[in-house]
Amino acid sequence: MPTPKNQLGVNWILVPIMADKWVCLNGQLMPENQASIPITDRGFLFGDGLFTTLRVEQGQVEFWQSHLERLVHQCHQLRLVFPQLDFKWIEELIRLNLAHKGIWRLKMMITGGDERYLSLPLRQSSIQLVTLQSYKLEPFTPCRLTLYPSPIVKPTAYLKSLSYLDRLYVYDYANLKGYDDAVVCNCEAYLLETAFSNLFWIKNCQLYIPDPSLSYLQGIFLTNLIKYLKFPIHFFKGGIEDIPNEATIFISNSLNHLRPVTEIDHRIFSRHLDLEKQLQEVIQLALSNNRYP
């Protein structure tokens, strides 16, 4: 008797508990150890492609629409035809990986075809890969940052590019010095972001973020937090010395949400617990309107 199929045309898995991790490759659900990509893929050869990372908690995807819109927009910026991405694939992935409890990292990747030309013409994607992994949440504890010693000048810094080695290098630099992450600057010594997070600070109910005209990745979490926080926003161009001593500093990303910063390269900043509580309440408000399904 043939194996029953679901509405996606993919074989249903009838075993209630699976030892394998499951992924979705080009719309097909399969065990992770059966997934492969061709050696001619431009994502493998050049890091040509994009990705986005979403937090899944208790089986619900956070800020799905914002992540999808950014992925579509950045595909357009990279002259990459946006492929079909069906949310039903993600629902199936959550089911197969038994991810209805706890916190999980959902990663969606799109690569730039399989031609070897050294240019970026309008092109079709060749690989669409969706993965889901259990995630150990970092504790909501203060973090210490260092400054990366060299300016970071990268024309694709504003893209969530598959070419990610530079960020790993920055993060490793911080860890080797005993810090949690490193803040990168441009050639004018303007603060931009950390390896994996956005940087912002608050003073007197005024919110300060690096100027969006600077070359850095504007994160989905911070973008949504700003909408609900409703503090006056100031775009900042300056160095660490330009942050006032009274500022309360945070880093943010989609997986860990928020962490307070108490040190940047030996400069100490204070925590404000009432403000942290207020931000947590705003985060819950934002999430109440941005969980899917």
HELIX and SHEET records of a PDB file:
HELIX    1   1 GLU A   32  GLN A   34  5                                   3    
HELIX    2   2 ARG A   42  PHE A   46  1                                   5    
HELIX    3   3 TRP A   64  GLN A   77  1                                  14    
HELIX    4   4 PHE A   87  LEU A   96  1                                  10    
HELIX    5   5 LEU A  165  LEU A  176  1                                  12    
HELIX    6   6 ILE A  220  LEU A  229  1                                  10    
HELIX    7   7 ILE A  240  ASP A  242  5                                   3    
HELIX    8   8 LEU A  273  SER A  288  1                                  16    
SHEET    1   A 7 GLN A  28  PRO A  31  0                                        
SHEET    2   A 7 TRP A  22  LEU A  25 -1                                        
SHEET    3   A 7 GLN A 128  SER A 134 -1                                        
SHEET    4   A 7 ILE A 103  THR A 111 -1                                        
SHEET    5   A 7 GLY A  49  GLU A  57 -1                                        
SHEET    6   A 7 GLN A  60  GLU A  62 -1                                        
SHEET    7   A 7 ARG A 291  TYR A 292 -1                                        
SHEET    1   B 2 LEU A  80  VAL A  81  0                                        
SHEET    2   B 2 ARG A 123  GLN A 124  1                                        
SHEET    1   C 8 LEU A 191  THR A 194  0                                        
SHEET    2   C 8 ASP A 181  CYS A 185 -1                                        
SHEET    3   C 8 CYS A 143  LEU A 147  1                                        
SHEET    4   C 8 HIS A 257  ILE A 264  1                                        
SHEET    5   C 8 THR A 248  ASN A 253 -1                                        
SHEET    6   C 8 ASN A 198  LYS A 203 -1                                        
SHEET    7   C 8 GLN A 206  PRO A 210 -1                                        
SHEET    8   C 8 ILE A 233  PHE A 236  1                                        
SHEET    1   D 5 LEU A 191  THR A 194  0                                        
SHEET    2   D 5 ASP A 181  CYS A 185 -1                                        
SHEET    3   D 5 CYS A 143  LEU A 147  1                                        
SHEET    4   D 5 HIS A 257  ILE A 264  1                                        
SHEET    5   D 5 ARG A 267  ILE A 268 -1                                        
END                                                                             
